[in-house]
């Protein structure tokens, strides 16, 4: 530390070893590096694309997620195609989209200390201590991942997420999820399409080439969604125009993400 302070003084004229980046009242912290300031500019959400959210909406989303049972946010991650993918398959630099899950779970990098009179995590803040050694950390983190591990058999898909080539695919996927949710989202009426077969017929009447099955619809129904993220485009809006021919009260604004 002394050498660092000497070097800092030479370079900047100030030998301060620690620097306060930001301050403010209130802090949500779910992992060692996951933090959101309530009355400050602190935002550390590595792994979650948050640019479409303003600060109040992001705060509401994280508080809702922390208070939920599974403590996760499902969203659609967007990125450019990688150089290696273009080299192998050809084509151009375009956007690709993939289902992603952001978990607000404790990362088990410190040991939580429960007081003798501890009753509920809602009673207040808890203290924590450094772990004994690396092996202690590895064991705790291994145990914490058990409930996140997906078990596969011959009826389940081998992949962990879905990839989408355009906004139309996203719109179709999220429309189905909203329709089969309990209760249905986006002001949809499930009685209009009360069986998986009718849903498939409705979708294929718009796009015959779409890959959809009763099993895939069942899988979508069992996945929890907290963020309905479909960007507006000519394709996605064309599909929603088709949806509105059957669902006149469809809530378009809540279906498309906020800019």
N, C-alpha and C positions, 0 to 999 in steps of 0.2 A: 504493500500500500504506500509506503514511504517513497519508493522509486516512482510509482505512478504519479504521486503528488509533485515530485520534483520535475518530472517530464511535463506535466500539465502546466506548471508554473513557467517553464522555459518556453512552451509553445503559446500560451495564452496570457501569461502574467497573473494567473489565478491558480493557486494550489489546492482549491477545494476538491476533495475526493468524491463527494456526492453532490448531485444537482437535483433540485426539485423541479420535475417536469410540469406538473400541474397540481392544483389543489381545488378543493370544493367540498361541499357537504354531501354525504351519502355515497355509498358504493355498493354495487352488486358484484360479487365475486363468486364464480362457480368452480374455477380451477386456479392453478398457480398463475397462469397467464391469461385467464379469461376474466375480464373486468369491464364494467360499464359505470361511469360516474353519473350520479343523479343530478348534481349541480356543478359539474365540471366537464371538461372536454375529453376526459379519459375514455377511450373506446378501444378495447383489445378483444377482437372477435375472430381470430385466425381460424379459417375453415368455413366461414359463413359469409356469403356475398350480401352485404347490407346496404349497398349504394342506393337502392330505391327507397330506403326508409329514412324519414327524418328522425331526429333524436327522440321526441315523445312517442312516436309509433314504435321505434326500436325498444324503448324502455318498457312499453306496455307488452310487447311481444315476449320479451325475456322474462318479465315478471309472471306472465301467464304460463310460460313454458316451465319455469322453476316450480310453480305451484301445481303443475300437471303430474300425473302418475308416471308417465314414461320419460318426461323431461327431454323431449327431442323435437326438432323442427325439421319437417321434410320440405325441401325446396328443389328448384331446378337450377343446377349450376350451368353457367354458360362460359365458354372459353373458345379460343381459336384452335383450329387443328394444329397438331404438333408437326414439326419439320419431319420427324421420322415417319409419321403416318402419311404425309404427302409423298415422301420418297418411296414408300412401299406401295401405295395404292394410286398415286397420281392425283390429279385434280388441282384445286386452288386453295388459297387460305380462306376458309369460311368458318362460320360459327358452328359449334356443336353443343348439344345440350344433354344433360345427364341428371337422373334422379340422384339427390344427395341427402344425407341425414346429418344434421348438426346436433350433437348431444351435449346438454348442459349438465353433465355428471361431474362429480368430484373426481379429481385425477389421482388421488391416493399418493401424493408425493410428500405429504406430511401426515402425522398420526393425530386424528381428532381425539381430544380428551373430553370424556363425558363426566360431568360433575356427579357427585353422589346422589343429589336430588333431581337428576335429569329425568324428565318425563316425555318431552316432545321436542322435535326440532323447531317447533314454532315458538318455543319459550324464549328464544333469544340467541345471541351469538355464542359460539363455542370456541374454546382455545385449541391450539394445535402445537405439536412438538416435532422436531426433526426425527426422521426415521433412524433406526439403529445402524443400518448399512445398506448397501446396494441390494443384497439378497432379500432383505426385508421389504424393500420397495417393489422388487420384481414379484414377490409372492402376493402382496396386496393388489398390485395391478393385474396380475393373472386372475385372481379371484373376482375382481371387479368386472372383468370382461366376460365372465361366464354367461351372464344374462343377455349379453349383446351378440353372442355367437349364434349364427344361423345354422340350423340342422337341416341337412338335405337328404332326400331320398329320391327314388326314381320318378316321383310325381312332381318334384320341384325343379325349378330351373337352376342351372349351374352358376349363373351370374348373380351378382349382388345388387345390380342396378340396371336401369333401362337407359338407352341412348336414343336421342331423337334427332332427326335430320332437319326439321323445320318447325315453325310455330304451329302449323296445322296439326301435326302429330301431337303436340302438347295440348292444343285445344281439345282434340278428340279424347285424349287420355283424361284430362281434368273434367270434361263434361261427364264422362262415365263415372268418375270418382264422386262427383257431386250428385249424380243421379242415384247411386247405390248407397250413399252415406245415410246414416240414421241419426237425425232426420236428414232428408235431402238438402243439399246446398243450392244456392243461387235461385231460390224460389221455384225449384223444380217440383213437379208432381209425379211421383213414381207410378201412380195408377195409369198414367198414359203409356208407360212401358214397364209392365209389371213382371216380365220374365226376361231372363238373359237372352233367350232366343229373339224376342222382340227388339231388344237393344241392339243385337247384332244386325238384324234386318234393317233397322233404322240407320245405323252407321254405314253399312254397306250400300244402302240406297244412295248415299252421298258420295262414298268413295269405295268402290268395289274391291280395290287392291289392298285395303287396310288389313293388317293381320290382327285378328281378334277372335277369341273363343270364349266359351262359357267359363273355362278354367281361368283364363286371364282376367275376366271380369270379377270372378270370385277372389282372385289375388288382390285386385285393386280395392275391393270392398274391405278386405281385412287390413289394409294399410292405412294408418292414420295420417291425415293431412292437416297442417296448420296454416300453410301459406298457399293460397290459390294463385299461382304465378303463371299467367299467360300473356306475353307481350302482344300488343296490337300489331297486326300486319294484314296485308291483303288476303292471305290464305286463312288466318285465324278468324278474321272478321267475316269472311265468306261462309265459313262453317257455322258461325254463330247466327248469321242470317238464316241459314237452313234450319238451325235448331229452333229459331223463333217462329217458324212456320207451324210448329207443333206445340211449342211452349210459349204462349203469347206473353206470359208474365215473367219470362226469364230475366234475371237481374244481371244485365250486361256489365254494369260498373263494378260490381263486386267480383265478377269473373276475371276481368282484365286487371293486371297489377297497376298500382299507382305509379305515376311518373315522378 
